[in-house]
Amino acid sequence: MPDGLTVGFEATGGQEWALWRVLISMGLNAVQLLPAQIKAFALSMGKRAKTDQIDAELIARFMVVRPEAGRALP
């Protein structure tokens, strides 16, 4: 795994906890992002469509622009 790699994902009403634990157990840095931040970022880029692929690309771009964003597993 590349050093400094961070996996970002949106909060999903608690369903993200299992993913979070698996990523951490694999030694990855994983952070939970607020859906409102991703939505605001999408709107700032003129994106209104919502698909899994678009969401994944937006989250990846958001993590490049805001690498400090998100919260680590408590």
N, CA, C and O atoms as a CHARMM CRD file, in Angstrom:
* protein
*
  296
    1    1 MET  N      0.83300  -1.17600   0.00000 PROA 1      0.00000
    2    1 MET  CA     0.00000   0.00000   0.00000 PROA 1      0.00000
    3    1 MET  C      0.88400   1.24800   0.00000 PROA 1      0.00000
    4    1 MET  O      1.88300   1.30400   0.71700 PROA 1      0.00000
    5    2 PRO  N      0.52200   2.23200  -0.79200 PROA 2      0.00000
    6    2 PRO  CA     1.31800   3.45100  -0.82300 PROA 2      0.00000
    7    2 PRO  C      1.27000   4.19400   0.51200 PROA 2      0.00000
    8    2 PRO  O      0.22600   4.27800   1.15900 PROA 2      0.00000
    9    3 ASP  N      2.42800   4.72800   0.90600 PROA 3      0.00000
   10    3 ASP  CA     2.46400   5.54500   2.12300 PROA 3      0.00000
   11    3 ASP  C      1.60000   6.77400   1.92800 PROA 3      0.00000
   12    3 ASP  O      1.55200   7.34500   0.83900 PROA 3      0.00000
   13    4 GLY  N      0.92300   7.17400   2.97800 PROA 4      0.00000
   14    4 GLY  CA     0.10100   8.36300   2.90800 PROA 4      0.00000
   15    4 GLY  C     -1.26300   8.14300   2.27100 PROA 4      0.00000
   16    4 GLY  O     -2.04500   9.08400   2.14100 PROA 4      0.00000
   17    5 LEU  N     -1.55600   6.91100   1.87400 PROA 5      0.00000
   18    5 LEU  CA    -2.86100   6.61800   1.27200 PROA 5      0.00000
   19    5 LEU  C     -3.94800   6.73200   2.33100 PROA 5      0.00000
   20    5 LEU  O     -3.84000   6.16200   3.41700 PROA 5      0.00000
   21    6 THR  N     -4.98700   7.46900   2.00100 PROA 6      0.00000
   22    6 THR  CA    -6.13700   7.58100   2.88900 PROA 6      0.00000
   23    6 THR  C     -7.38100   7.22100   2.10100 PROA 6      0.00000
   24    6 THR  O     -7.59300   7.71100   0.99200 PROA 6      0.00000
   25    7 VAL  N     -8.19400   6.36900   2.67900 PROA 7      0.00000
   26    7 VAL  CA    -9.46400   5.98400   2.07700 PROA 7      0.00000
   27    7 VAL  C    -10.55000   6.82500   2.72400 PROA 7      0.00000
   28    7 VAL  O    -10.70600   6.82200   3.94500 PROA 7      0.00000
   29    8 GLY  N    -11.29600   7.53900   1.90600 PROA 8      0.00000
   30    8 GLY  CA   -12.39000   8.35400   2.41700 PROA 8      0.00000
   31    8 GLY  C    -13.72500   7.78200   1.97000 PROA 8      0.00000
   32    8 GLY  O    -13.86100   7.30800   0.84300 PROA 8      0.00000
   33    9 PHE  N    -14.69500   7.82700   2.84600 PROA 9      0.00000
   34    9 PHE  CA   -16.03000   7.33400   2.52400 PROA 9      0.00000
   35    9 PHE  C    -17.05700   8.14900   3.28900 PROA 9      0.00000
   36    9 PHE  O    -16.76600   8.69700   4.35200 PROA 9      0.00000
   37   10 GLU  N    -18.25800   8.22200   2.73900 PROA 10     0.00000
   38   10 GLU  CA   -19.32200   8.98400   3.37900 PROA 10     0.00000
   39   10 GLU  C    -19.95500   8.19300   4.52000 PROA 10     0.00000
   40   10 GLU  O    -20.01000   6.96300   4.49900 PROA 10     0.00000
   41   11 ALA  N    -20.42000   8.92200   5.49400 PROA 11     0.00000
   42   11 ALA  CA   -21.21600   8.32200   6.55500 PROA 11     0.00000
   43   11 ALA  C    -22.52100   7.82200   5.93900 PROA 11     0.00000
   44   11 ALA  O    -23.12100   8.49800   5.10300 PROA 11     0.00000
   45   12 THR  N    -22.95300   6.63600   6.35900 PROA 12     0.00000
   46   12 THR  CA   -24.16000   6.04100   5.76900 PROA 12     0.00000
   47   12 THR  C    -25.12100   5.54500   6.83500 PROA 12     0.00000
   48   12 THR  O    -25.71600   4.47700   6.68900 PROA 12     0.00000
   49   13 GLY  N    -25.27300   6.29100   7.87700 PROA 13     0.00000
   50   13 GLY  CA   -26.22000   5.89900   8.90900 PROA 13     0.00000
   51   13 GLY  C    -25.78200   4.69300   9.72000 PROA 13     0.00000
   52   13 GLY  O    -26.62100   3.93100  10.20100 PROA 13     0.00000
   53   14 GLY  N    -24.47700   4.51300   9.87700 PROA 14     0.00000
   54   14 GLY  CA   -23.95600   3.41500  10.68500 PROA 14     0.00000
   55   14 GLY  C    -23.48300   2.22000   9.87500 PROA 14     0.00000
   56   14 GLY  O    -22.74900   1.37800  10.39300 PROA 14     0.00000
   57   15 GLN  N    -23.88400   2.13100   8.63000 PROA 15     0.00000
   58   15 GLN  CA   -23.48700   0.98800   7.80900 PROA 15     0.00000
   59   15 GLN  C    -22.00600   1.00800   7.46100 PROA 15     0.00000
   60   15 GLN  O    -21.46000  -0.00600   7.02600 PROA 15     0.00000
   61   16 GLU  N    -21.35500   2.14200   7.64600 PROA 16     0.00000
   62   16 GLU  CA   -19.94100   2.26500   7.30300 PROA 16     0.00000
   63   16 GLU  C    -19.00500   1.66600   8.34400 PROA 16     0.00000
   64   16 GLU  O    -17.81700   1.48900   8.07400 PROA 16     0.00000
   65   17 TRP  N    -19.52000   1.35100   9.53000 PROA 17     0.00000
   66   17 TRP  CA   -18.64800   0.86000  10.60800 PROA 17     0.00000
   67   17 TRP  C    -17.92700  -0.42600  10.24800 PROA 17     0.00000
   68   17 TRP  O    -16.74600  -0.57100  10.56600 PROA 17     0.00000
   69   18 ALA  N    -18.59800  -1.35900   9.59600 PROA 18     0.00000
   70   18 ALA  CA   -17.95100  -2.63000   9.22000 PROA 18     0.00000
   71   18 ALA  C    -16.82800  -2.36300   8.22800 PROA 18     0.00000
   72   18 ALA  O    -15.73500  -2.91100   8.37200 PROA 18     0.00000
   73   19 LEU  N    -17.08100  -1.52900   7.22400 PROA 19     0.00000
   74   19 LEU  CA   -16.04700  -1.17500   6.25400 PROA 19     0.00000
   75   19 LEU  C    -14.86600  -0.52600   6.95700 PROA 19     0.00000
   76   19 LEU  O    -13.71000  -0.86300   6.70100 PROA 19     0.00000
   77   20 TRP  N    -15.17100   0.39900   7.83700 PROA 20     0.00000
   78   20 TRP  CA   -14.14000   1.12700   8.56800 PROA 20     0.00000
   79   20 TRP  C    -13.22000   0.16600   9.31600 PROA 20     0.00000
   80   20 TRP  O    -11.99600   0.28100   9.24200 PROA 20     0.00000
   81   21 ARG  N    -13.81900  -0.78400  10.03600 PROA 21     0.00000
   82   21 ARG  CA   -13.01800  -1.73900  10.80600 PROA 21     0.00000
   83   21 ARG  C    -12.14100  -2.59400   9.89800 PROA 21     0.00000
   84   21 ARG  O    -10.98800  -2.86200  10.23600 PROA 21     0.00000
   85   22 VAL  N    -12.66000  -3.02400   8.76200 PROA 22     0.00000
   86   22 VAL  CA   -11.88300  -3.84200   7.82900 PROA 22     0.00000
   87   22 VAL  C    -10.70500  -3.03300   7.27900 PROA 22     0.00000
   88   22 VAL  O     -9.57700  -3.52500   7.23600 PROA 22     0.00000
   89   23 LEU  N    -10.96600  -1.80000   6.86200 PROA 23     0.00000
   90   23 LEU  CA    -9.88600  -0.97200   6.31600 PROA 23     0.00000
   91   23 LEU  C     -8.78200  -0.73700   7.33700 PROA 23     0.00000
   92   23 LEU  O     -7.59800  -0.82000   7.01000 PROA 23     0.00000
   93   24 ILE  N     -9.17100  -0.44500   8.56900 PROA 24     0.00000
   94   24 ILE  CA    -8.19000  -0.23300   9.63900 PROA 24     0.00000
   95   24 ILE  C     -7.40800  -1.52100   9.90000 PROA 24     0.00000
   96   24 ILE  O     -6.19400  -1.47800  10.09900 PROA 24     0.00000
   97   25 SER  N     -8.09300  -2.66300   9.90200 PROA 25     0.00000
   98   25 SER  CA    -7.40300  -3.94200  10.15300 PROA 25     0.00000
   99   25 SER  C     -6.41400  -4.27300   9.03500 PROA 25     0.00000
  100   25 SER  O     -5.46500  -5.02700   9.25300 PROA 25     0.00000
  101   26 MET  N     -6.62600  -3.71600   7.84700 PROA 26     0.00000
  102   26 MET  CA    -5.70600  -3.90700   6.72800 PROA 26     0.00000
  103   26 MET  C     -4.54000  -2.92000   6.77500 PROA 26     0.00000
  104   26 MET  O     -3.66100  -2.94800   5.91300 PROA 26     0.00000
  105   27 GLY  N     -4.53600  -2.05600   7.77700 PROA 27     0.00000
  106   27 GLY  CA    -3.46200  -1.09100   7.92500 PROA 27     0.00000
  107   27 GLY  C     -3.64400   0.17400   7.11600 PROA 27     0.00000
  108   27 GLY  O     -2.69900   0.94400   6.94400 PROA 27     0.00000
  109   28 LEU  N     -4.85600   0.39900   6.61600 PROA 28     0.00000
  110   28 LEU  CA    -5.12800   1.60000   5.82600 PROA 28     0.00000
  111   28 LEU  C     -5.61100   2.72600   6.72500 PROA 28     0.00000
  112   28 LEU  O     -6.28300   2.49500   7.73100 PROA 28     0.00000
  113   29 ASN  N     -5.26400   3.92500   6.35300 PROA 29     0.00000
  114   29 ASN  CA    -5.80700   5.10100   7.02000 PROA 29     0.00000
  115   29 ASN  C     -7.17400   5.35200   6.38900 PROA 29     0.00000
  116   29 ASN  O     -7.25900   5.58200   5.18300 PROA 29     0.00000
  117   30 ALA  N     -8.22000   5.31200   7.16600 PROA 30     0.00000
  118   30 ALA  CA    -9.58000   5.47500   6.64900 PROA 30     0.00000
  119   30 ALA  C    -10.28400   6.56300   7.44000 PROA 30     0.00000
  120   30 ALA  O    -10.20000   6.61200   8.66700 PROA 30     0.00000
  121   31 VAL  N    -10.98600   7.44000   6.71600 PROA 31     0.00000
  122   31 VAL  CA   -11.70400   8.53200   7.36700 PROA 31     0.00000
  123   31 VAL  C    -13.13600   8.60100   6.85500 PROA 31     0.00000
  124   31 VAL  O    -13.42100   8.34600   5.68500 PROA 31     0.00000
  125   32 GLN  N    -14.01400   8.95100   7.76800 PROA 32     0.00000
  126   32 GLN  CA   -15.42700   9.13600   7.45400 PROA 32     0.00000
  127   32 GLN  C    -15.64200  10.60100   7.09500 PROA 32     0.00000
  128   32 GLN  O    -15.20900  11.50300   7.81200 PROA 32     0.00000
  129   33 LEU  N    -16.32300  10.82100   5.96700 PROA 33     0.00000
  130   33 LEU  CA   -16.59300  12.17100   5.49200 PROA 33     0.00000
  131   33 LEU  C    -18.07200  12.50000   5.66600 PROA 33     0.00000
  132   33 LEU  O    -18.93300  11.62700   5.55100 PROA 33     0.00000
  133   34 LEU  N    -18.34700  13.74700   5.93900 PROA 34     0.00000
  134   34 LEU  CA   -19.73500  14.17100   6.07900 PROA 34     0.00000
  135   34 LEU  C    -20.38400  14.27000   4.69500 PROA 34     0.00000
  136   34 LEU  O    -19.83500  14.91800   3.80400 PROA 34     0.00000
  137   35 PRO  N    -21.53300  13.64300   4.50900 PROA 35     0.00000
  138   35 PRO  CA   -22.21600  13.72700   3.21900 PROA 35     0.00000
  139   35 PRO  C    -22.47200  15.16900   2.78100 PROA 35     0.00000
  140   35 PRO  O    -22.42700  15.46600   1.58700 PROA 35     0.00000
  141   36 ALA  N    -22.73900  16.06300   3.72400 PROA 36     0.00000
  142   36 ALA  CA   -22.99200  17.46300   3.38400 PROA 36     0.00000
  143   36 ALA  C    -21.76500  18.10700   2.73800 PROA 36     0.00000
  144   36 ALA  O    -21.90100  18.93200   1.83400 PROA 36     0.00000
  145   37 GLN  N    -20.56300  17.73000   3.20000 PROA 37     0.00000
  146   37 GLN  CA   -19.33900  18.26600   2.60300 PROA 37     0.00000
  147   37 GLN  C    -19.18000  17.78300   1.16800 PROA 37     0.00000
  148   37 GLN  O    -18.80800  18.55800   0.28700 PROA 37     0.00000
  149   38 ILE  N    -19.45900  16.51800   0.93300 PROA 38     0.00000
  150   38 ILE  CA   -19.32300  15.96400  -0.40900 PROA 38     0.00000
  151   38 ILE  C    -20.36600  16.58200  -1.32900 PROA 38     0.00000
  152   38 ILE  O    -20.07300  16.88900  -2.48500 PROA 38     0.00000
  153   39 LYS  N    -21.57500  16.76600  -0.82500 PROA 39     0.00000
  154   39 LYS  CA   -22.62700  17.38500  -1.63500 PROA 39     0.00000
  155   39 LYS  C    -22.25300  18.81900  -1.99900 PROA 39     0.00000
  156   39 LYS  O    -22.42300  19.22600  -3.14900 PROA 39     0.00000
  157   40 ALA  N    -21.74700  19.58800  -1.04000 PROA 40     0.00000
  158   40 ALA  CA   -21.33300  20.96800  -1.30900 PROA 40     0.00000
  159   40 ALA  C    -20.18500  20.99500  -2.31800 PROA 40     0.00000
  160   40 ALA  O    -20.14800  21.84800  -3.20400 PROA 40     0.00000
  161   41 PHE  N    -19.25400  20.06000  -2.17600 PROA 41     0.00000
  162   41 PHE  CA   -18.13500  19.97200  -3.11600 PROA 41     0.00000
  163   41 PHE  C    -18.65200  19.65900  -4.51800 PROA 41     0.00000
  164   41 PHE  O    -18.20200  20.25000  -5.49900 PROA 41     0.00000
  165   42 ALA  N    -19.60200  18.72500  -4.60500 PROA 42     0.00000
  166   42 ALA  CA   -20.18000  18.36000  -5.90400 PROA 42     0.00000
  167   42 ALA  C    -20.85300  19.56800  -6.54900 PROA 42     0.00000
  168   42 ALA  O    -20.66300  19.83600  -7.73500 PROA 42     0.00000
  169   43 LEU  N    -21.62500  20.28100  -5.77100 PROA 43     0.00000
  170   43 LEU  CA   -22.31400  21.46600  -6.30400 PROA 43     0.00000
  171   43 LEU  C    -21.32100  22.53100  -6.75100 PROA 43     0.00000
  172   43 LEU  O    -21.55700  23.22500  -7.74000 PROA 43     0.00000
  173   44 SER  N    -20.21000  22.66400  -6.02600 PROA 44     0.00000
  174   44 SER  CA   -19.20200  23.66200  -6.40100 PROA 44     0.00000
  175   44 SER  C    -18.53700  23.30700  -7.72600 PROA 44     0.00000
  176   44 SER  O    -17.98200  24.17300  -8.40200 PROA 44     0.00000
  177   45 MET  N    -18.59500  22.02900  -8.09200 PROA 45     0.00000
  178   45 MET  CA   -18.02400  21.58100  -9.36000 PROA 45     0.00000
  179   45 MET  C    -19.09100  21.46800 -10.44900 PROA 45     0.00000
  180   45 MET  O    -18.80400  21.02800 -11.56200 PROA 45     0.00000
  181   46 GLY  N    -20.31900  21.86600 -10.12300 PROA 46     0.00000
  182   46 GLY  CA   -21.40200  21.81800 -11.10200 PROA 46     0.00000
  183   46 GLY  C    -21.97800  20.43100 -11.31600 PROA 46     0.00000
  184   46 GLY  O    -22.64800  20.18600 -12.31900 PROA 46     0.00000
  185   47 LYS  N    -21.72400  19.52000 -10.38500 PROA 47     0.00000
  186   47 LYS  CA   -22.23500  18.15000 -10.50300 PROA 47     0.00000
  187   47 LYS  C    -23.55900  18.04500  -9.76700 PROA 47     0.00000
  188   47 LYS  O    -23.64500  18.35000  -8.57800 PROA 47     0.00000
  189   48 ARG  N    -24.57900  17.61600 -10.47600 PROA 48     0.00000
  190   48 ARG  CA   -25.88300  17.42600  -9.83800 PROA 48     0.00000
  191   48 ARG  C    -26.34000  15.97700  -9.93200 PROA 48     0.00000
  192   48 ARG  O    -27.17200  15.53100  -9.14200 PROA 48     0.00000
  193   49 ALA  N    -25.80000  15.24700 -10.89100 PROA 49     0.00000
  194   49 ALA  CA   -26.16200  13.83900 -11.04000 PROA 49     0.00000
  195   49 ALA  C    -25.60600  13.05600  -9.85700 PROA 49     0.00000
  196   49 ALA  O    -24.61900  13.46400  -9.24600 PROA 49     0.00000
  197   50 LYS  N    -26.23200  11.94500  -9.53700 PROA 50     0.00000
  198   50 LYS  CA   -25.82600  11.13900  -8.39000 PROA 50     0.00000
  199   50 LYS  C    -25.81600   9.66900  -8.78700 PROA 50     0.00000
  200   50 LYS  O    -26.86500   9.03600  -8.89700 PROA 50     0.00000
  201   51 THR  N    -24.62800   9.14200  -8.99900 PROA 51     0.00000
  202   51 THR  CA   -24.44900   7.71100  -9.23900 PROA 51     0.00000
  203   51 THR  C    -23.28900   7.24900  -8.37000 PROA 51     0.00000
  204   51 THR  O    -22.54400   8.07900  -7.84800 PROA 51     0.00000
  205   52 ASP  N    -23.12200   5.94600  -8.20500 PROA 52     0.00000
  206   52 ASP  CA   -22.00600   5.44400  -7.40900 PROA 52     0.00000
  207   52 ASP  C    -20.67200   5.87700  -8.00200 PROA 52     0.00000
  208   52 ASP  O    -19.76400   6.26400  -7.26500 PROA 52     0.00000
  209   53 GLN  N    -20.54400   5.81600  -9.31400 PROA 53     0.00000
  210   53 GLN  CA   -19.28900   6.19800  -9.95800 PROA 53     0.00000
  211   53 GLN  C    -18.99400   7.68600  -9.76000 PROA 53     0.00000
  212   53 GLN  O    -17.86400   8.06500  -9.45200 PROA 53     0.00000
  213   54 ILE  N    -20.00500   8.51500  -9.93700 PROA 54     0.00000
  214   54 ILE  CA   -19.81300   9.95500  -9.72700 PROA 54     0.00000
  215   54 ILE  C    -19.45100  10.22300  -8.27200 PROA 54     0.00000
  216   54 ILE  O    -18.55400  11.02000  -7.99800 PROA 54     0.00000
  217   55 ASP  N    -20.13500   9.57200  -7.34000 PROA 55     0.00000
  218   55 ASP  CA   -19.82500   9.74900  -5.91700 PROA 55     0.00000
  219   55 ASP  C    -18.38000   9.35900  -5.61800 PROA 55     0.00000
  220   55 ASP  O    -17.67500  10.07900  -4.91100 PROA 55     0.00000
  221   56 ALA  N    -17.94000   8.22600  -6.15300 PROA 56     0.00000
  222   56 ALA  CA   -16.57100   7.75800  -5.90800 PROA 56     0.00000
  223   56 ALA  C    -15.55300   8.75700  -6.44400 PROA 56     0.00000
  224   56 ALA  O    -14.56200   9.05400  -5.77800 PROA 56     0.00000
  225   57 GLU  N    -15.79300   9.26800  -7.63100 PROA 57     0.00000
  226   57 GLU  CA   -14.87600  10.25300  -8.21000 PROA 57     0.00000
  227   57 GLU  C    -14.86200  11.54500  -7.39200 PROA 57     0.00000
  228   57 GLU  O    -13.80200  12.13200  -7.17500 PROA 57     0.00000
  229   58 LEU  N    -16.02600  11.98200  -6.94300 PROA 58     0.00000
  230   58 LEU  CA   -16.10000  13.20100  -6.13300 PROA 58     0.00000
  231   58 LEU  C    -15.37300  13.03600  -4.80100 PROA 58     0.00000
  232   58 LEU  O    -14.65600  13.93600  -4.36300 PROA 58     0.00000
  233   59 ILE  N    -15.56000  11.89500  -4.16700 PROA 59     0.00000
  234   59 ILE  CA   -14.88200  11.64300  -2.89100 PROA 59     0.00000
  235   59 ILE  C    -13.37100  11.62200  -3.10300 PROA 59     0.00000
  236   59 ILE  O    -12.62900  12.18500  -2.29900 PROA 59     0.00000
  237   60 ALA  N    -12.90800  10.98100  -4.17200 PROA 60     0.00000
  238   60 ALA  CA   -11.46800  10.94400  -4.45800 PROA 60     0.00000
  239   60 ALA  C    -10.92500  12.35200  -4.68800 PROA 60     0.00000
  240   60 ALA  O     -9.87700  12.71100  -4.15000 PROA 60     0.00000
  241   61 ARG  N    -11.63000  13.14400  -5.48100 PROA 61     0.00000
  242   61 ARG  CA   -11.19000  14.52700  -5.73400 PROA 61     0.00000
  243   61 ARG  C    -11.22600  15.36100  -4.46100 PROA 61     0.00000
  244   61 ARG  O    -10.32900  16.16400  -4.20800 PROA 61     0.00000
  245   62 PHE  N    -12.27100  15.16300  -3.66100 PROA 62     0.00000
  246   62 PHE  CA   -12.38400  15.89000  -2.39400 PROA 62     0.00000
  247   62 PHE  C    -11.18900  15.57000  -1.50100 PROA 62     0.00000
  248   62 PHE  O    -10.62700  16.46700  -0.87200 PROA 62     0.00000
  249   63 MET  N    -10.79600  14.29700  -1.44200 PROA 63     0.00000
  250   63 MET  CA    -9.66800  13.89200  -0.59700 PROA 63     0.00000
  251   63 MET  C     -8.35700  14.51200  -1.07400 PROA 63     0.00000
  252   63 MET  O     -7.46400  14.76300  -0.26500 PROA 63     0.00000
  253   64 VAL  N     -8.23200  14.75900  -2.37000 PROA 64     0.00000
  254   64 VAL  CA    -7.03000  15.42400  -2.88900 PROA 64     0.00000
  255   64 VAL  C     -7.00600  16.88200  -2.44500 PROA 64     0.00000
  256   64 VAL  O     -5.97200  17.40300  -2.02400 PROA 64     0.00000
  257   65 VAL  N     -8.15900  17.52700  -2.54600 PROA 65     0.00000
  258   65 VAL  CA    -8.25900  18.95100  -2.20100 PROA 65     0.00000
  259   65 VAL  C     -8.23600  19.16700  -0.69100 PROA 65     0.00000
  260   65 VAL  O     -7.64400  20.13100  -0.20600 PROA 65     0.00000
  261   66 ARG  N     -8.87700  18.27200   0.04600 PROA 66     0.00000
  262   66 ARG  CA    -9.00100  18.41500   1.50800 PROA 66     0.00000
  263   66 ARG  C     -8.50500  17.16300   2.22500 PROA 66     0.00000
  264   66 ARG  O     -9.30200  16.46700   2.85400 PROA 66     0.00000
  265   67 PRO  N     -7.20000  16.85600   2.14500 PROA 67     0.00000
  266   67 PRO  CA    -6.69000  15.61800   2.75600 PROA 67     0.00000
  267   67 PRO  C     -6.85900  15.56500   4.27800 PROA 67     0.00000
  268   67 PRO  O     -6.82700  14.48700   4.87200 PROA 67     0.00000
  269   68 GLU  N     -7.03700  16.72000   4.89900 PROA 68     0.00000
  270   68 GLU  CA    -7.20200  16.75300   6.35700 PROA 68     0.00000
  271   68 GLU  C     -8.64300  16.50900   6.78800 PROA 68     0.00000
  272   68 GLU  O     -8.91800  16.36300   7.97900 PROA 68     0.00000
  273   69 ALA  N     -9.55400  16.46400   5.83700 PROA 69     0.00000
  274   69 ALA  CA   -10.98000  16.32200   6.15200 PROA 69     0.00000
  275   69 ALA  C    -11.29100  14.91400   6.66000 PROA 69     0.00000
  276   69 ALA  O    -10.52100  13.97000   6.48100 PROA 69     0.00000
  277   70 GLY  N    -12.42200  14.82300   7.28400 PROA 70     0.00000
  278   70 GLY  CA   -12.90500  13.52500   7.77000 PROA 70     0.00000
  279   70 GLY  C    -12.48400  13.25700   9.19800 PROA 70     0.00000
  280   70 GLY  O    -11.67200  13.96900   9.78800 PROA 70     0.00000
  281   71 ARG  N    -13.06700  12.21000   9.72100 PROA 71     0.00000
  282   71 ARG  CA   -12.70400  11.82300  11.08900 PROA 71     0.00000
  283   71 ARG  C    -12.24600  10.38300  11.09800 PROA 71     0.00000
  284   71 ARG  O    -12.76700   9.54200  10.36600 PROA 71     0.00000
  285   72 ALA  N    -11.27200  10.11400  11.93200 PROA 72     0.00000
  286   72 ALA  CA   -10.72700   8.76500  12.06900 PROA 72     0.00000
  287   72 ALA  C    -11.64200   7.95600  12.99200 PROA 72     0.00000
  288   72 ALA  O    -12.46000   8.51000  13.72500 PROA 72     0.00000
  289   73 LEU  N    -11.48300   6.65500  12.93500 PROA 73     0.00000
  290   73 LEU  CA   -12.26100   5.76300  13.79900 PROA 73     0.00000
  291   73 LEU  C    -12.02900   6.12600  15.25400 PROA 73     0.00000
  292   73 LEU  O    -10.88700   6.16800  15.71300 PROA 73     0.00000
  293   74 PRO  N    -13.11800   6.39000  15.98900 PROA 74     0.00000
  294   74 PRO  CA   -12.94800   6.76300  17.40200 PROA 74     0.00000
  295   74 PRO  C    -12.41200   5.61000  18.23900 PROA 74     0.00000
  296   74 PRO  O    -12.21500   5.76200  19.44500 PROA 74     0.00000
